[in-house]
C-alpha cells in the first residue's frame, strides 16, 4: 500500500481501495491525502474510488466536531452532484459503484429521493449488463469491491421517502450481497442496523432484536465507523427501551445516538425517537422544542407539515396529544396523507369524551392494511376504554385482552397514554396483572392523559372558515363554492357556535388557537 502511494500507482490504489474499503482511509489516511494533494484536481475527479477514500481520510484527519462533519457531508454532496452527470462515462465497475453511491448521497441530501432511486436502479442494472466476469463466489479471482453498497443506499433512500416495504427489500438484498469480514461486510452490517430500526418503528420487538444480533454475526465494525454505519441500530435500541418503559436504557441509547440536529440520513427517525422518549417519560414540551430544532436544522423551517416524513408527523401528533392539543391532532390527521395519524386522533377524541368519534376513527384505522402492531395495540385500547364507558363490559374485556397480548410482545408505552384508573379497571376485569402491561400503582403519580377541546367542523364549514381567514365576504365565498349566500351565512353561524365566538375576529382567534386554520392561510386584519 505504502509503495503504491509513494510511486503514485493510482490503478493499484484503486484496486486496494476496493479490497480494503473503509480501512484504506483509516490506516493510510495521511499518506493518501498527501498523494491526493499532489494530483491535479481533474485527475482525482476522474477516479471516484480514490475520491471517496480521500474525503473519508479528510474527515478522520480533522477534528470530529459538528462543523467538520457538516463540511465532510457537503464535500460528498458537491462531488456527488458532479459525478451524477458523468455516471455513464465510467467503464470500470468499481468506479460506477463509487460514483453511483456518491451521486445517490448527494441527491438524498437535497431531498431528491426519486433522483437517488433512479441512480441506484441504473447502477445496478448497468452492473448486471456489463460486470460479467464469470467468477463464482468461491473463485480465487472473484472481484471484490464494496458489495451491497448500492442496495444499501437504495434502502436508505426508500426509508427517507417513507416507503418501508421497498426499503426492506433493498436492505435485505444488501445484507445478502455483503462479503466476509474484515473488509467486505460493512454494507451488510449497516443493512441489519436499518432493518432493526424499521422493525422497532413498527413495534416488532423480536424481529428488531434478531437483526441487532445479526450485526454482531456480520463481523466487527471499527469504532470510528459505528456512528456512520450503525446509527440505525442505536435508534432501534432506544425505541425498544422506550416501548419497555426503560427510561435509563432509552436515555443511554439516545445519548449515544446524538442530536437529531446533526447531519445524517436518519435524522427523522432519531428526531422521532427523542419525541417518543419525551411522550413516554412526561417531557412533551421539551419534546416539541427538540422536534422544532431538528426540523429547523435540516431546512424545514417549522414543525412537520403534511408532506413531512410519516415518522415526523406521528412524533408531532403524539407530542401535541401529550400537551393537551387534541384539536391540533385531529386537524393534522385530516390534512396529512398518512394513516399513521389515525391512532392519536382516535385517542384524543376518546380523552375529550367523544366516544363515538373515537370508535369510528379507530375502526377506520384498524381496517388499514398498513397498521403497525404498536398502532393496533393503541387502537385496541381506544376501543376497550370506549366500550367500558359505554357499559359494554364483554367487548371492553375482549379488546383489552387483545391489547395485553400485543403488549407482552414488547410495547408497553401505549398503556401509559390512557387514564390510569380505567387501565386498572380493565386489568381487574380481565385478571391482568397491571405490572405485566407497564402499569404501576404509585399513589403520588398525578400524571393523567388529557386532551384539549375537540371542535369538529364539516368539510364545507372548514372551507367557509378558510374563506373568512382570507378576508373574503359571504358573497365571494358563495361564488367560490357554488352555493347561495344564505347557505354560507348559515354555515358561518354554525362555525361561530361551534367555536363559541360572536364575531369573525374572535372566531379566527379561536380557530387559530385550535389549529383549524392551515398555517399558510393568510389571516384577515
URPE-V44833 format. One record per residue. NEAR is the number of other C-alpha atoms within 8 Angstrom. Layout:
near-><NEAR;NEAR>
//
This chain:
near-><6;7;6;11;13;8;6;7;9;8;6;8;12;10;8;11;14;12;11;10;13;9;8;12;13;9;6;9;14;8;9;12;11;8;11;9;7;6;8;7;6;6;8;12;9;6;9;12;13;11;10;11;13;13;11;10;14;11;12;11;8;7;7;8;6;7;6;11;11;9;8;12;9;8;9;13;14;9;12;17;12;9;13;11;6;8;10;5;5;9;7;6;9;9;12;12;12;11;14;16;13;15;17;15;13;14;15;12;9;6;6;9;12;6;9;15;12;8;12;15;9;8;12;9;8;9;10;8;7;6;8;7;5;4;8;6;5;5;7;4;5;9;6;8;10;12;12;14;11;13;12;15;12;15;14;12;13;14;10;12;8;8;9;9;6;9;14;11;9;12;17;11;11;17;13;8;9;14;9;9;9;7;12;16;14;10;16;16;16;13;13;16;17;13;14;17;13;12;12;15;9;9;12;12;12;7;10;15;9;9;12;12;8;10;13;9;6;11;11;7;7;6;6;6;9;10;9;7;12;13;12;14;13;12;15;15;11;15;13;14;12;14;12;11;10;9;10;6;9;15;9;9;12;13;8;7;11;7;8;10;10;9;10;5;9;9;12;12;10;12;14;13;12;11;16;12;12;14;13;11;7;7;10;13;9;8;13;12;8;11;13;10;9;12;14;11;10;9;6;9;8;8;10;12;8;9;7;8;11;9;9;13;13;11;11;13;13;12;15;14;14;13;10;9;13;16;14;12;16;11;10;11;12;6;7;11;6;7;9;9;14;11;13;11;14;16;11;16;15;13;11;12;6;9;9;7;10;17;12;9;12;14;8;8;12;10;7;8;5;4;11;8;10;11;10;11;14;12;14;12;12;14;13;14;11;14;12;11;7;6;6;9;8;6;10;15;12;9;12;13;9;10;13;11;8;12;11;10;9;12;14;13;12;11;12;11;7;11;9;9;6;9;12;10;8;11;11;9;8;9;6;9;8;10;7;8;11;12;12;6;4;5;5;4;5;5;4;7;9;11;14;9;8;9;7;5;9;6;6;8;12;10;8;12;12;11;11;12;13;10;9;10;8;9;8;8;13;13;9;6;6;6;8;8;10;6;9;13;9;8;11;11;8;9;12;13;9;10;10;7;11;8;7;9;6;9;14;12;8;10;11;9;7;9;10;11;10;7;4;4;9;6;8;7;3>
//
